[in-house]
Amino acid sequence: MIEWVRIRDFALVDELELEFSPGFTVLTGETGAGKSLLLQALGLLLGDRARRDWVRAGAVQARVEGVFSPKGPAREATGLILEEAGVPWEPDEPLIVSRTVTGDGRSRAHVNGALVPLGVLARMGAHLVEVSSQHQHQALLREEEHGRLLDGALGAEGRAALSACQESYRAWQTARAEVDRLERLEREGRERADLLRFQIEEIRAAGLEPGEDERLRAERDLLAHAARLREAYGRAEAELYAAETAAWARLGRAQRELEGARAWDDGAGEILDLVAEAAALVDEAALRVRRRLGAVEADPARLDAIEARMETIRRLERKHGAGVDTVLARLGTMEAELAEIEALEWNLDAARRELGAARAALERAVAGVRAFRGEAARTLETRVAEELAHLAMGRARFQVEVEPVEPGPEGGDRVRFLLAANPGEPARPLARVASGGELSRLLLAVKNALRDRGGGGTLVFDEVDAGIGGATADAVADRLARLAEHGQVLCITHLPQIAARATGHLRVEKEVRDGRTVTRVRPLIGRDRLEELARMLGGRHVTETSLRHAQELVERFAP
């Protein structure tokens, strides 16, 4: 529902705040007082296109703000739309919407402080409020809304069937996407398979081993510097062991001196042990140097072979990535891809069988939903006919057309509401046969026909009283009041019978302030409300007779 609206510098409105309650609220006032301005301001919050002439003369921008508390399906739909748009909102919190329009016609929309595209606002607005007016968007003129309204007439079994149909559609989409993917691979597969086989065979023929490039690099470095290494190891062996002044010989002489010293000094024993340990280490080092010296041999042929092998590796690396391990990983990936291509025919046949089964399941689900929709359509036609009989449209014939179409997320039916406004005339689309007032009454009839199916929400009616009076006006007032028991109804009216049934009454009027005309809105209660009803009954001059008649109307419809 709408809780609160603030309007600033909008046409004749300088600043205006309105609070709304659940139930039935009417807006009344003289023709030209500005009631349509309020609808246009509300339309801005619901995603209507902005007009530059809405900015009050002398103002920089017009601004409209509103607080909404959507319930039921409207809350769920709003939550999904905002989630897709990345706008945070807790469903148990109010929804704050604002819209600004500058003098050049540009506008900005914010939801909970976040800037949103106009399309997001319009999608959300369609769920927040339904406006029925000649000058505003008509829900009944949008055929995509007809299916949603008809589905509101489904019972528990029908809603379960629709949910199952939606799941079947998602499963069919998944199967279709898999077939498309495999068919694309099939088209590309032959040429791709030839390339993969060549590259796989090239890598396999190389006989690479994990870490081979690192080992070859180390061996190449050894062979490339063999002469210098042998020279270094030879000198090291001489210094450690072979020369007369080698470390091993000098340590031996030191040991003998220390053994003599131990005869007179016990402390020499600890030093002797350290020298012995050093001699052992020098001996071990000399042994390893001799081994490395023996291992290092100049081998030009082996060096050439290593260089050739490394060139083979580098060539593969240029194609598949640096490192033997990377090339081998790429080999595994290509082998898996080739296996998939080679198994493609079998996989594609299986995927096509799955797609066929998914399509058959979807068509069964669509047929099931269509049967429930057919029953709901006949029920809705009957209920709407009963409602229209009370709304001075008893001779009109309302028809729900359900046509098979290609299945989509909401099933496989195209739903259209048709109307034969006069007996003997064929039923035609609503846009071709219904006036603004008739559309408002038809929406009122449809909503009342669905009110026991969890309809609710917020509805705004303008021109619902066009061309009616007397008993028909009483019936329209009764239907509006009944509908308001299940949600929030706002109605612009000139009929006292309708205004008297409301639980809230707002009067729209013009006045001149500081030489400028402004539109303002006053809540009416008590005597003020009686005087407004009397004005609506008897014209500009309120008399005691019209006041008594107004009092009778109020008492007549008092709970």
C-alpha distance (Angstrom), angle and dihedral (degrees) to the residues before:
residue distance angle dihedral
M1 . . .
I2 3.81 . .
E3 3.79 110.5 .
W4 3.79 104.1 173.6
V5 3.81 140.6 -0.7
R6 3.80 130.2 -169.3
I7 3.82 121.4 -168.0
R8 3.81 124.2 -170.2
D9 3.81 130.2 -177.0
F10 3.79 92.7 -12.3
A11 3.83 111.4 151.0
L12 3.84 104.5 -66.0
V13 3.81 93.5 -5.9
D14 3.79 113.4 96.2
E15 3.80 96.9 176.1
L16 3.77 129.2 -17.8
E17 3.79 135.9 166.7
L18 3.80 123.3 -166.8
E19 3.77 130.0 -174.4
F20 3.79 119.5 -160.0
S21 3.77 130.4 -161.3
P22 3.81 131.5 -158.9
G23 3.77 115.8 -88.6
F24 3.79 130.5 38.3
T25 3.82 120.6 -17.1
V26 3.81 124.7 175.0
L27 3.79 129.9 -160.7
T28 3.79 115.5 -153.4
G29 3.78 136.4 171.5
E30 3.76 144.4 122.9
T31 3.79 119.3 -54.2
G32 3.80 108.4 -85.6
A33 3.79 94.3 21.6
G34 3.79 91.6 121.4
K35 3.79 106.4 -93.5
S36 3.80 90.2 134.4
L37 3.82 89.1 53.2
L38 3.79 89.5 62.5
L39 3.80 90.1 52.9
Q40 3.80 90.8 49.1
A41 3.81 91.3 49.7
L42 3.79 90.2 49.6
G43 3.80 88.5 48.1
L44 3.81 89.2 58.4
L45 3.81 89.5 58.5
L46 3.80 89.4 49.7
G47 3.81 95.1 53.3
D48 3.81 104.7 -91.7
R49 3.79 117.3 154.1
A50 3.78 115.2 -92.7
R51 3.80 126.7 -119.5
R52 3.78 124.4 -151.8
D53 3.82 92.9 -138.2
W54 3.82 88.7 65.6
V55 3.82 89.4 75.3
R56 3.80 108.7 96.3
A57 3.83 113.2 -113.9
G58 3.78 109.7 -91.8
A59 3.82 94.8 16.9
V60 3.79 125.6 114.2
Q61 3.78 94.6 -140.4
A62 3.79 144.0 -8.9
R63 3.80 117.6 -121.7
V64 3.79 131.9 -165.1
E65 3.80 123.5 -176.4
G66 3.77 129.9 -177.8
V67 3.78 141.3 179.5
F68 3.80 117.7 -146.1
S69 3.79 133.4 -175.2
P70 3.81 105.8 -164.8
K71 3.79 117.7 -162.2
G72 3.80 136.2 -160.2
P73 3.83 116.9 -16.1
A74 3.82 91.2 0.5
R75 3.80 90.3 58.2
E76 3.82 92.4 48.7
A77 3.81 93.1 47.8
T78 3.82 92.3 45.8
G79 3.81 90.8 50.0
L80 3.81 92.1 52.8
I81 3.82 92.9 47.7
L82 3.81 92.6 49.6
E83 3.81 91.8 45.0
E84 3.81 90.2 54.7
A85 3.82 89.2 48.7
G86 3.81 91.9 49.4
V87 3.81 94.0 -118.2
P88 3.82 113.9 143.7
W89 3.80 116.4 -129.6
E90 3.77 134.4 156.6
P91 3.83 108.0 -144.6
D92 3.80 92.3 -137.3
E93 3.82 90.5 56.6
P94 3.83 125.9 81.0
L95 3.79 118.1 -96.8
I96 3.81 113.9 -124.6
V97 3.82 115.8 -156.5
S98 3.81 127.1 -179.9
R99 3.79 134.8 177.8
T100 3.79 130.6 -172.7
V101 3.81 128.4 -166.9
T102 3.81 123.2 -165.6
G103 3.76 127.7 -152.5
D104 3.82 92.2 -97.6
G105 3.81 91.3 57.5
R106 3.79 97.5 -103.1
S107 3.77 117.2 137.8
R108 3.78 140.1 -170.6
A109 3.77 128.8 -157.7
H110 3.80 127.4 -156.9
V111 3.79 130.0 -172.6
N112 3.80 115.7 -166.0
G113 3.79 87.8 -16.1
A114 3.83 94.5 -53.7
L115 3.80 120.3 118.4
V116 3.82 110.0 -120.1
P117 3.82 133.8 -176.0
L118 3.79 117.0 -103.8
G119 3.81 89.9 -114.5
V120 3.80 91.4 60.4
L121 3.80 90.7 49.5
A122 3.80 91.7 49.0
R123 3.81 92.7 49.9
M124 3.76 90.9 48.8
G125 3.80 93.5 43.6
A126 3.80 91.5 55.9
H127 3.81 87.9 63.9
L128 3.81 97.6 39.9
V129 3.81 99.5 54.6
E130 3.80 136.6 7.0
V131 3.79 112.3 -148.8
S132 3.78 120.2 -162.8
S133 3.78 110.5 -168.2
Q134 3.76 140.1 121.9
H135 3.79 88.2 -119.9
Q136 3.80 99.4 42.6
H137 3.78 135.5 59.1
Q138 3.80 111.7 -68.9
A139 3.79 115.1 -141.2
L140 3.79 90.3 -157.6
L141 3.81 91.8 56.4
R142 3.82 91.5 59.2
E143 3.77 104.8 81.0
E144 3.79 91.3 -162.2
E145 3.82 86.1 67.7
H146 3.81 93.0 55.4
G147 3.79 92.9 72.9
R148 3.81 91.0 50.1
L149 3.80 91.1 50.2
L150 3.80 92.4 47.9
D151 3.80 91.2 48.6
G152 3.79 86.3 56.2
A153 3.81 86.0 67.8
L154 3.82 93.6 56.1
G155 3.76 118.3 111.7
A156 3.79 125.8 -134.1
E157 3.82 93.0 -80.7
G158 3.78 91.9 48.2
R159 3.81 92.5 50.1
A160 3.81 90.1 49.3
A161 3.81 89.7 50.2
L162 3.82 90.3 50.1
S163 3.81 91.1 50.3
A164 3.83 90.3 50.1
C165 3.81 89.5 48.2
Q166 3.80 91.1 53.0
E167 3.80 89.6 51.4
S168 3.82 90.5 48.9
Y169 3.79 89.8 51.8
R170 3.81 91.5 52.6
A171 3.82 90.0 49.2
W172 3.82 90.6 49.9
Q173 3.82 90.7 49.4
T174 3.82 90.0 52.6
A175 3.81 91.8 49.3
R176 3.82 91.1 46.5
A177 3.80 91.2 51.4
E178 3.82 90.9 51.6
V179 3.81 92.3 50.8
D180 3.81 90.2 47.9
R181 3.80 90.0 51.4
L182 3.80 93.8 49.6
E183 3.80 92.8 44.7
R184 3.79 89.4 52.0
L185 3.79 89.1 51.0
E186 3.78 89.5 48.7
R187 3.81 91.3 54.5
E188 3.77 91.4 48.5
G189 3.78 94.9 32.2
R190 3.79 104.4 88.2
E191 3.79 97.3 53.9
R192 3.78 90.8 38.6
A193 3.79 92.4 49.7
D194 3.81 91.9 53.8
L195 3.79 90.9 52.0
L196 3.80 92.0 46.7
R197 3.81 93.0 49.9
F198 3.81 90.9 51.1
Q199 3.81 93.5 48.9
I200 3.80 93.6 43.8
E201 3.79 92.2 50.0
E202 3.80 90.6 47.3
I203 3.81 91.7 55.4
R204 3.78 94.1 41.8
A205 3.83 91.0 50.2
A206 3.79 89.5 55.2
G207 3.81 89.5 60.8
L208 3.78 94.3 -146.6
E209 3.77 121.0 -169.1
P210 3.82 125.9 -155.1
G211 3.83 110.6 -91.6
E212 3.80 92.0 7.2
D213 3.82 94.0 129.7
E214 3.81 92.0 57.4
R215 3.81 92.5 49.1
L216 3.80 92.4 48.1
R217 3.77 91.6 48.7
A218 3.80 91.0 54.0
E219 3.83 93.1 47.6
R220 3.80 91.7 47.2
D221 3.80 91.5 53.4
L222 3.81 89.7 50.7
L223 3.80 94.3 50.7
A224 3.78 95.2 41.8
H225 3.84 90.5 57.4
A226 3.82 99.1 35.1
A227 3.85 95.8 124.5
R228 3.75 94.6 50.3
L229 3.81 91.5 44.3
R230 3.86 93.1 51.6
E231 3.78 90.1 49.6
A232 3.80 92.1 49.8
Y233 3.81 94.2 45.6
G234 3.87 90.7 47.5
R235 3.78 92.7 53.9
A236 3.78 91.0 44.7
E237 3.83 91.2 52.7
A238 3.80 90.6 50.4
E239 3.80 92.3 50.3
L240 3.77 92.1 47.2
Y241 3.82 102.8 39.5
A242 3.80 122.9 -17.9
A243 3.82 105.6 58.4
E244 3.82 123.3 78.5
T245 3.78 88.2 -118.4
A246 3.83 93.2 44.5
A247 3.77 119.3 138.6
W248 3.83 92.2 -114.1
A249 3.88 93.0 55.1
R250 3.80 93.7 45.3
L251 3.83 90.7 49.5
G252 3.83 88.0 52.1
R253 3.79 91.3 54.5
A254 3.79 90.5 47.6
Q255 3.82 90.0 52.4
R256 3.79 91.7 53.9
E257 3.81 91.9 50.4
L258 3.79 91.7 49.7
E259 3.81 92.3 48.8
G260 3.81 87.9 57.8
A261 3.81 91.5 47.6
R262 3.77 91.8 52.3
A263 3.79 90.5 68.2
W264 3.80 88.3 69.7
D265 3.85 102.3 23.6
D266 3.79 124.5 44.9
G267 3.82 89.6 -164.2
A268 3.80 89.9 69.0
G269 3.82 89.0 71.7
E270 3.81 94.1 70.2
I271 3.79 91.0 49.8
L272 3.81 90.3 47.3
D273 3.81 89.6 55.2
L274 3.82 91.5 53.1
V275 3.81 91.9 48.9
A276 3.80 90.4 49.3
E277 3.81 89.7 52.0
A278 3.81 90.4 49.1
A279 3.80 91.0 49.6
A280 3.81 90.1 52.6
L281 3.82 91.3 50.8
V282 3.80 91.8 48.2
D283 3.80 89.2 49.9
E284 3.82 90.7 51.5
A285 3.80 91.8 47.2
A286 3.81 91.2 50.2
L287 3.82 90.2 50.2
R288 3.82 91.8 52.9
V289 3.79 92.2 46.5
R290 3.85 89.4 54.5
R291 3.80 89.9 50.3
R292 3.81 92.9 50.9
L293 3.78 89.1 45.4
G294 3.77 89.3 54.1
A295 3.81 91.7 47.2
V296 3.77 96.4 51.2
E297 3.76 109.2 82.9
A298 3.77 127.9 155.7
D299 3.85 106.6 -113.0
P300 3.84 111.5 171.3
A301 3.80 91.9 176.8
R302 3.82 92.5 54.8
L303 3.80 90.7 45.7
D304 3.82 90.6 53.1
A305 3.80 90.0 48.8
I306 3.80 91.2 51.6
E307 3.81 91.9 48.7
A308 3.80 90.3 50.6
R309 3.80 91.5 48.9
M310 3.79 91.7 49.2
E311 3.79 90.7 50.0
T312 3.82 88.4 55.1
I313 3.80 89.1 51.9
R314 3.81 92.4 47.5
R315 3.80 90.9 51.6
L316 3.81 90.4 54.1
E317 3.81 90.9 44.8
R318 3.79 91.1 56.0
K319 3.81 88.4 58.8
H320 3.77 101.3 37.9
G321 3.81 110.0 20.7
A322 3.80 139.7 -79.8
G323 3.78 118.4 -54.6
V324 3.81 134.3 33.0
D325 3.80 90.2 -105.8
T326 3.83 89.6 56.2
V327 3.81 91.2 49.3
L328 3.82 91.0 50.0
A329 3.82 90.6 48.6
R330 3.79 89.4 51.5
L331 3.81 88.3 50.1
G332 3.80 89.6 57.2
T333 3.80 91.7 49.3
M334 3.79 92.9 49.7
E335 3.80 92.2 46.9
A336 3.83 89.5 53.3
E337 3.81 91.5 48.0
L338 3.79 91.8 48.0
A339 3.79 90.4 49.0
E340 3.80 89.3 52.7
I341 3.80 91.8 49.8
E342 3.79 91.9 47.2
A343 3.79 89.5 49.4
L344 3.79 90.6 43.1
E345 3.77 97.0 103.4
W346 3.78 91.8 55.8
N347 3.80 93.1 42.7
L348 3.79 92.0 47.8
D349 3.79 92.1 51.0
A350 3.81 89.7 50.2
A351 3.81 92.1 47.2
R352 3.80 91.0 49.7
R353 3.77 90.2 51.2
E354 3.80 89.5 50.8
L355 3.80 90.1 48.3
G356 3.79 90.9 51.2
A357 3.79 91.1 50.1
A358 3.82 90.9 47.5
R359 3.81 90.6 49.3
A360 3.79 91.7 49.7
A361 3.80 90.4 49.2
L362 3.81 90.0 48.7
E363 3.80 92.5 50.3
R364 3.80 90.7 49.7
A365 3.81 89.6 49.7
V366 3.83 91.0 46.9
A367 3.81 90.8 50.2
G368 3.79 90.0 50.1
V369 3.81 92.3 51.3
R370 3.81 90.6 45.2
A371 3.79 90.4 56.2
F372 3.80 91.5 51.7
R373 3.80 90.7 45.1
G374 3.79 90.2 51.0
E375 3.80 90.2 54.5
A376 3.81 91.0 45.0
A377 3.82 90.5 48.7
R378 3.81 92.5 55.1
T379 3.80 90.8 45.9
L380 3.80 91.8 48.4
E381 3.80 91.8 47.9
T382 3.80 90.3 53.2
R383 3.79 94.6 46.7
V384 3.81 94.0 45.1
A385 3.81 90.2 49.0
E386 3.80 89.0 54.6
E387 3.79 90.9 49.6
L388 3.82 93.9 46.0
A389 3.79 89.9 53.1
H390 3.81 87.6 65.0
L391 3.81 93.8 45.7
A392 3.82 101.1 61.3
M393 3.81 89.8 -98.0
G394 3.78 98.6 95.8
R395 3.80 92.6 127.0
A396 3.82 91.9 54.3
R397 3.79 118.0 95.9
F398 3.81 118.5 -142.5
Q399 3.79 116.6 -157.5
V400 3.80 133.2 -175.8
E401 3.79 113.9 -149.9
V402 3.81 117.8 -159.7
E403 3.82 112.9 -171.0
P404 3.82 126.9 179.7
V405 3.80 114.1 -114.2
E406 3.79 135.9 164.2
P407 3.82 107.2 -59.9
G408 3.77 118.0 -99.2
P409 3.80 137.9 168.5
E410 3.82 91.7 -65.7
G411 3.79 97.7 43.6
G412 3.77 133.6 -89.5
D413 3.79 103.1 -63.3
R414 3.78 135.8 102.4
V415 3.78 108.0 -149.7
R416 3.80 120.5 -160.2
F417 3.77 131.2 175.2
L418 3.80 112.6 -140.2
L419 3.77 130.8 -172.0
A420 3.77 134.5 -160.4
A421 3.80 101.1 -161.5
N422 3.81 93.7 -169.4
P423 3.82 134.0 33.1
G424 3.77 114.5 -93.0
E425 3.79 93.5 23.0
P426 3.82 120.9 113.9
A427 3.80 118.2 -111.1
R428 3.80 110.8 -100.0
P429 3.82 136.6 -179.5
L430 3.80 111.3 -71.4
A431 3.81 95.4 -115.5
R432 3.81 90.0 62.1
V433 3.80 100.5 48.2
A434 3.83 111.5 23.1
S435 3.79 129.5 80.8
G436 3.80 123.1 -145.6
G437 3.80 91.9 -96.8
E438 3.79 92.8 47.0
L439 3.78 91.1 49.4
S440 3.80 90.8 51.8
R441 3.80 91.3 50.6
L442 3.79 91.0 44.7
L443 3.81 90.5 52.4
L444 3.79 88.6 48.4
A445 3.79 89.2 51.8
V446 3.81 93.5 47.9
K447 3.80 92.9 47.3
N448 3.79 92.1 49.1
A449 3.78 90.3 47.8
L450 3.82 87.6 56.1
R451 3.79 99.5 37.5
D452 3.83 93.5 104.9
R453 3.83 89.9 54.0
G454 3.79 96.8 69.8
G455 3.81 97.3 -87.5
G456 3.79 105.2 147.8
G457 3.78 119.5 129.3
T458 3.79 126.7 116.6
L459 3.79 122.8 -55.5
V460 3.80 127.7 -176.1
F461 3.80 118.5 -160.4
D462 3.79 126.9 -165.0
E463 3.80 123.2 172.1
V464 3.78 91.9 11.7
D465 3.82 85.6 129.5
A466 3.83 95.3 48.4
G467 3.79 111.3 136.1
I468 3.80 97.7 -4.0
G469 3.78 136.8 106.0
G470 3.78 143.2 147.0
A471 3.79 116.3 32.0
T472 3.81 92.0 -3.0
A473 3.79 90.7 56.5
D474 3.81 88.7 51.3
A475 3.81 89.5 51.5
V476 3.81 92.8 48.9
A477 3.81 89.6 49.4
D478 3.79 90.3 49.6
R479 3.83 92.3 50.5
L480 3.78 91.9 48.0
A481 3.80 91.3 50.5
R482 3.80 92.1 47.8
L483 3.77 91.5 49.3
A484 3.80 90.8 49.8
E485 3.81 89.8 58.7
H486 3.82 87.1 71.7
G487 3.81 99.2 42.5
Q488 3.79 141.9 -28.0
V489 3.81 124.3 -44.8
L490 3.81 125.3 -173.5
C491 3.78 116.7 -172.1
I492 3.80 132.8 -176.2
T493 3.77 105.9 -151.5
H494 3.79 145.1 163.6
L495 3.81 94.4 -163.8
P496 3.81 119.5 98.7
Q497 3.82 91.0 -154.2
I498 3.81 89.3 63.1
A499 3.80 95.4 40.5
A500 3.81 91.6 50.8
R501 3.81 91.7 58.5
A502 3.82 94.0 55.9
T503 3.79 124.6 106.6
G504 3.82 90.4 -151.6
H505 3.80 128.4 35.8
L506 3.82 127.2 -165.0
R507 3.81 123.8 -177.4
V508 3.81 119.2 -151.9
E509 3.79 114.5 -154.3
K510 3.78 143.0 159.6
E511 3.75 127.3 -124.8
V512 3.80 137.2 169.5
R513 3.80 117.6 -116.1
D514 3.77 121.5 -179.7
G515 3.77 90.3 -16.0
R516 3.82 95.1 -50.9
T517 3.79 130.0 103.9
V518 3.79 115.6 -122.0
T519 3.78 134.0 178.6
R520 3.77 118.4 -132.0
V521 3.79 135.9 175.8
R522 3.80 125.9 -140.0
P523 3.81 126.0 -166.1
L524 3.79 108.4 -130.2
I525 3.80 125.8 -145.0
G526 3.77 135.5 154.9
R527 3.80 115.5 -11.2
D528 3.80 93.6 2.1
R529 3.78 90.8 57.5
L530 3.81 92.2 47.6
E531 3.80 90.7 51.8
E532 3.83 91.2 50.5
L533 3.80 91.2 50.1
A534 3.82 89.3 47.1
R535 3.82 89.8 51.6
M536 3.81 89.6 50.9
L537 3.81 89.6 49.4
G538 3.80 100.8 43.8
G539 3.75 109.3 17.8
R540 3.79 131.8 -111.0
H541 3.81 95.7 -29.4
V542 3.81 112.9 70.9
T543 3.80 114.0 -148.4
E544 3.77 133.7 -175.3
T545 3.78 87.9 -107.7
S546 3.81 93.1 54.9
L547 3.81 90.1 45.1
R548 3.82 90.8 53.2
H549 3.79 89.6 48.5
A550 3.83 89.7 50.1
Q551 3.80 90.1 49.9
E552 3.80 89.8 50.8
L553 3.81 90.7 51.9
V554 3.79 92.1 50.8
E555 3.79 93.1 46.8
R556 3.79 90.9 45.4
F557 3.77 92.6 57.9
A558 3.80 97.5 33.9
P559 3.83 112.2 124.0
